[in-house]
Amino acid sequence: MALRFITCLVATEKFNKLSKIVEDSSKKRATVLSAHISPKITFGVVVVVEDYLEKVLLALTQFGVRIVGVMALSVDEIIAQLDRCLLDLSEGKEEALKEVDELPEKWRKQLLILKDQLLIEAERLNAYSHFGKSGNEVVVHGWAPAKEIGKLTNLINEETKGTATIRVAIPTELEKPPTLLDNPRIFKPFERLIEVFALPFYREFDPTIILAITFTIFFGVMVSDVLYGALISFFGVVLAYKIGRFDKYLHDLGLILIGVGMSSIIFGFLIGSVVGGLIVPKWSLIKLTPINILLFFGLGFLFGVFHISIGILIALWKNVKQKLYLAAFTEQGVSLLIILSLLLIGAGLNLPKYHWLMDFGPIFIKIGMALFGACVVIAIVTFKFERVTGIIEIFARVVSYSRLVAIAISGAMIAHAITLLALKLMALSLIGVILGIFAMVIGHFLNCALVIVAAFIHSLRLEYVEFFGRFFETWGKKFSPFRVERQFTVIS
């Protein structure tokens, strides 16, 4: 069967009647396609079976249609042309998709450069809005780090050829300067953990160094496994130097993970924990056994006493600095005496276990009771009875540090159970070996992830609640200097 294609022009107002004339003359063996050229003229294509071509042409001529041309194509030719068109479209689509895939790599460098330039220009324009202006003068008022004042003064004089007047003033008590955390490079990443909580006030104590040391220790104690620590450090390296190359926050987080991972390795060696007991080293200092669990909890309590005492000492220093001597003595002084009395009483009760120290036990208990009694007297004289009732709070806060050992024990026990299960499966058959390896890898990966999350959250909780709660005042506003920060470009 052959088809004929009749192209024609017809008045737009007559086009609706054209379809009926074509169908009637061809006994519905033809159809009409259209495309409007103008409001008055429509371009039509009549597709008709060859046997009815003459009748349709006659009907079109009588209707007043202008015939443009007649084309003859078979169904097979039409299908072949359509196939060729589809093939061309498919090839064009593949080329277009390939070009689209190449666009990010092709323009990435230029776009990053433009991003740097736009951010720098936006920062510069925003700074102008803070300048005071008159006819010939510009007044700039702002904050600068104390150690940079000399360099800043020299730079301004050099750029203005000595025509600028510079006035440097120390902030008054009524002013609230922004806070700039300035710590040694090794502790810089831990400033992020301070910023997550809140910035200290300008005149406040910066706890970054203490947080960095204690957070790293707490995290290492809770993980306490050589393999887990190695995995954490490895992920930290990838995060800091691969994923976080262009993201300062991810880079700092990676450096923190490297540090806590190393801490976990050290504590893993100390307690002899490698892959949940898969390897039993001979170099462990104290093995994590049921007999030693109470000893570990005791060490956890000592960590708590030490950590809380540092916070109280910082608060004591703040009061002394502000010449609030009475508050320093009746508040932080009494708290420290209560802690010391409890330590002495606890030591006195435990010293008789060691024969060569048993004579000192009663002495420690008497001194501890005397100190506690002195605290009670101070509270009565100064009408600060909450200092004595605060013994319950101090005890509760110290006990909360037991989470260090609890998480370490739970993680070690789960790791040990995973290792035992995997070894038992491997002893069964070849399939058991495959299942055992699978259980070993997946089980330790999941346990490691859970321990990391738990260690991170609980370490931060001890810092933010137990430590910062003793002295921290969250009035600080971050110091944001006007400077060019280039992430993707450098000036050569």
Secondary structure as UniProt FT lines:
FT   STRAND          2..11
FT   HELIX           12..14
FT   HELIX           15..26
FT   STRAND          30..36
FT   STRAND          41..49
FT   HELIX           50..52
FT   HELIX           53..63
FT   STRAND          66..74
FT   HELIX           75..128
FT   TURN            129..130
FT   STRAND          132..133
FT   STRAND          138..139
FT   HELIX           146..148
FT   HELIX           149..160
FT   TURN            161..162
FT   TURN            173..174
FT   HELIX           185..190
FT   HELIX           191..197
FT   TURN            202..203
FT   HELIX           208..223
FT   HELIX           226..238
FT   HELIX           239..243
FT   TURN            244..246
FT   HELIX           248..271
FT   TURN            275..278
FT   HELIX           290..292
FT   HELIX           293..321
FT   TURN            322..323
FT   HELIX           325..327
FT   HELIX           328..333
FT   HELIX           334..350
FT   HELIX           351..353
FT   HELIX           355..360
FT   HELIX           361..382
FT   HELIX           386..399
FT   HELIX           400..402
FT   HELIX           403..426
FT   TURN            427..428
FT   HELIX           430..461
FT   HELIX           462..467
FT   HELIX           468..470
//
